[in-house]
Amino acid sequence: MLLGNDDWWRDAVVYQVYPRSFADADGDGTGDLQGVRDRLDYLARLGVDAIWLSPFYTSPLADGGYDVADHRDVDPRFGTLADFDALVADAHGKGIRVVVDLVPNHSSDQHPWFQAGLRDRYVFRDQPNDWESIFGGPAWTQVEDGQWYLHLFAPEQPDLNWDHPEVRAEFRDILRFWLDRGVDGFRVDVAHGMVKAAGLPDVGAKDGPQAEMLGDEQVPYFDQDGVHDIYREWRPILDSYPGGRMAVAEAWVSSPERLARYIGPDELHQAFNFEFMMADFHAKSFRAVIEKSLAEAELVGAPTTWVLSNHDKPRHATRHGGLARARAATLLMLALPGSAYLYNGEELGLPDVLDLPDELRQDPAFLRRGESRDGCRVPIPWTAEPGCGWVDPWLPIPAEWTALSAAAQEDDPDSTLNLYRAALRLRRRHPALGGGTLTWLDSPEDVLAVERHPGLVVVLNTGERPVRPDVAGEVLLASGPLEADGSIPPDTAVWIQRSGSSPDES
Ligand code: GLC
């Protein structure tokens, strides 16, 4: 066991596993915990510090598992609690921490409370208000006797009533349940939800769907002050366990200042910084987001997080317009101070699958709003044989992904897999890469150049012409081939060790 540093999360590289799509050990077409266990050597070799498992709990999978029917058990499709315990033990044995997803805003409609008609644990009203579901359509569904229940997501995901003490007690207990099983942290789903404005006031007049307002202004169902009381209840529980147990918030709020309120010694440890994920592939927009994020980190006294892809957004190889750009953006991300969250398959350079037949799409957002997140959830190609190591996977794997499979990339020194491995190896060798400060170097408008700790310079060219780096030194890593004269081509990033400095000085 290499574990032991309580602040491990501050500069950790955390790899998100979407269990349904990661690796299938029992051959039923759905990934499982044993599949993750079988790939721990792959993950150790990749060089990640932790894995975050998206939900694997008992669930009808109406929203890919973010509709939890039993928070204390594993869905049979994903395995058993014994498989989970074995996974944690093996991961820890390899020095990999395990973070699990916690879904407190809503449960599944198959949850025993909902099934037993315990309406006071949910948000039932005689009349709906004007709130809309994030997945499209009204946020209310009527039941047989005429009452309506609130679901900010799919109708199969009724919102819990956090004014009810039993709901609060239940989640404190769920935290302890998983902490007792050895988890190192939680990713808190919809961490800005749970508490709704008193009286459930209407949102009122607006142009376009409410979902589009979330980034700009406060709506009465998100980011209410009362949510912070919940985190102040949870933090002492996390702190009562040894070994640095952490929580990271998925909170979509209107400003860095609002986000900062979730973080601190009496609330959560981190929040996802989605602004980096939303930035355009241009030196100027990256720089603006990085400056803003670092200022925000300063504000809360905790390093920020960086994300380029996850299970909710199109993969960055597609979003940024190609693999070269994705690799370049990744090299930038992995050299920034703070922790980095990777999404399974990005290390293979997978694109989003854009041409899934509609009848195979499973995302409830597709059915309600016509937008689908299925394209980033296609199973991971492992082998170079037809099928990529899967039998009848829950979403079809494009035939050409045999060439992108882990097996096909294993021995290719220029593969994306080996780029990620090399970057993570260097990140470990330069302990200051995940921490420390950042100095901006003079550069043309479409070039981003930063010095990370004395000596390590990152240059990203988002322009249209090759640029000669203004730094003398050795190129430690490049996201793509350089010009014969050492210039950096468009859509390429490099890590340069300045002459006269050494990586081990840090
Ligand atoms: C979060 C998850 C997303 C899910 C939603 C409802 O945003 O990341 O996948 O659909 O919450 O739980």
Residues whose N, C-alpha, C, O or C-beta is under 5 A from the ligand:
A	BS01	GLC	D63 Y66 F153 D189 V190 D312
